Amino acid sequence: MLEIASQMILCLLLAALLGFIIGYLFGKGTCASDDCGHTEDTHHDDSHAVSTHSEAQSIATPIVADLANKNQDSNVEDTSNTSTETPDLDDDKPVLLSGPRNGIKDNLSRIKGIGVKIEETLNEIGIYHFDQIAAWDAENIAWADSTLGFPGRAQREEWVAQAKALHAGEETEFSKRVDAGEVSSSKKS
């Protein structure tokens, strides 16, 4: 009887360990291109993780799209084009896109504090347009700060106010300098 009980306990421990390993690998795969609440670099070259993430995303996309149709925000522009706007279930995240609307992104480096590198990172996470940044609230700013690894920068540099002005077609002193090619951190190489 003791032998059977010890074998059962061993089987349960092995099953728990296997479940933990599978959960870890699935979690790692679905977080390959997302922040998932971590501030460390989550870009992996692991092809298994990318394939698992793609599979999970293809399953989740119809569900999220259905939610998007039911909960359209009146402040979000119509995006009947090549990009997909999906509301994130995490309230701290801003609205992220799968690509720029109509295949054309705004030059986010026209915002003081956003150079070419930060613009690339913003594009990688789904931020391509001034109106996306202009719509950020305090939670979105905190999320962006932690995702980009520059705490306080978005607020200190007033990204939201600059994005609102640029989205409205106005110029800022900084955007004029960028357009004139006077800002080295905003020059594409």
Secondary structure as UniProt FT lines:
FT   HELIX           2..30
FT   TURN            36..37
FT   HELIX           47..70
FT   TURN            74..75
FT   STRAND          85..86
FT   TURN            91..92
FT   STRAND          96..97
FT   HELIX           101..103
FT   HELIX           108..110
FT   TURN            112..113
FT   HELIX           116..125
FT   HELIX           130..134
FT   HELIX           138..148
FT   TURN            151..152
FT   HELIX           153..156
FT   TURN            157..158
FT   HELIX           159..167
FT   TURN            168..169
FT   HELIX           173..179
FT   TURN            180..181
FT   HELIX           184..186
//
